[in-house]
Amino acid sequence: MAKRILVVEDNDLNRRLFCDVLKSQGFAVEPVADGLEALERARQFVPNLIVMDIQLPNVSGLELIEAAKVDPVLRAIPVLAVTAYAGKGDEERIRDAGAEGYLAKPVSIGPFMAAVRALLEKAVV
């Protein structure tokens, strides 16, 4: 059975790119554009990995990661944070929120897939 990946990204082009790349590698992908829908969709889809943009309208990806990590259903799902925030201390803040992986945008396909595969190997879901 294909591993399931939830992609939370408000930018249409980035969301489509992440989804297309992941689908081409055989993953089942669920795209989410609105962060407010992310946790509910995660509970329904039960992904093996969440790819999370940090800068979202309405709610920050940091808040979503923190909420997922205290949710009994979602806490074990690894999160790969993908963000344009690449300043000093940003990676540490994002990891402190609970993200197991971190990539700065713009994202190259090779490092993106390496991060996805590494997190999926460690996943217990």
Residue pairs with C-beta under 8 A, 6 or more apart in sequence:
2 26
2 27
2 28
3 27
3 28
3 48
3 49
3 120
4 27
4 28
4 29
4 30
4 45
4 46
4 47
4 48
4 49
5 22
5 27
5 28
5 29
5 30
5 47
5 48
5 49
5 50
5 51
5 116
6 29
6 30
6 32
6 38
6 41
6 42
6 45
6 47
6 49
6 50
6 51
7 15
7 18
7 19
7 22
7 29
7 30
7 31
7 32
7 51
8 32
8 35
8 38
8 50
8 51
8 52
8 53
8 56
8 61
8 64
9 15
9 18
9 31
9 32
9 33
9 51
9 53
9 82
10 33
10 34
10 35
10 53
10 55
10 56
10 57
11 53
12 33
14 53
14 82
14 105
15 31
15 33
16 31
18 29
18 51
18 82
18 112
19 29
19 31
21 109
21 112
21 113
22 29
22 116
23 29
25 113
27 116
30 41
30 45
30 47
32 38
32 41
34 56
34 57
34 58
35 53
35 56
35 57
35 58
35 59
35 60
35 61
35 64
36 58
36 59
38 50
38 52
38 64
39 64
39 67
39 68
39 71
39 74
42 50
42 68
42 74
42 77
43 71
43 73
43 74
46 73
46 125
47 77
47 125
48 77
48 120
48 123
48 125
49 77
49 78
49 79
49 80
49 116
49 119
49 120
49 123
50 68
50 77
50 78
50 79
50 80
51 79
51 80
51 82
51 116
52 61
52 64
52 65
52 79
52 80
52 81
52 82
52 99
53 61
53 81
53 82
53 83
54 60
54 61
54 62
54 81
54 82
54 83
54 84
54 85
54 94
55 61
55 83
55 84
55 85
56 64
61 81
61 83
62 93
62 94
62 97
65 79
65 81
65 94
65 97
65 98
65 99
66 97
66 98
68 74
68 75
68 77
68 79
68 98
69 75
69 97
69 98
76 123
76 124
76 125
77 123
77 125
78 100
78 101
78 119
78 120
78 122
78 123
78 125
79 98
79 99
79 100
79 101
80 99
80 100
80 101
80 102
80 103
80 115
80 116
80 119
81 94
81 99
81 101
81 102
81 103
82 103
82 105
82 107
82 112
83 90
83 94
83 102
83 103
83 104
83 105
84 104
84 105
85 94
85 104
86 104
86 105
91 102
94 102
95 102
100 119
100 122
101 115
101 118
101 119
103 111
103 112
103 115
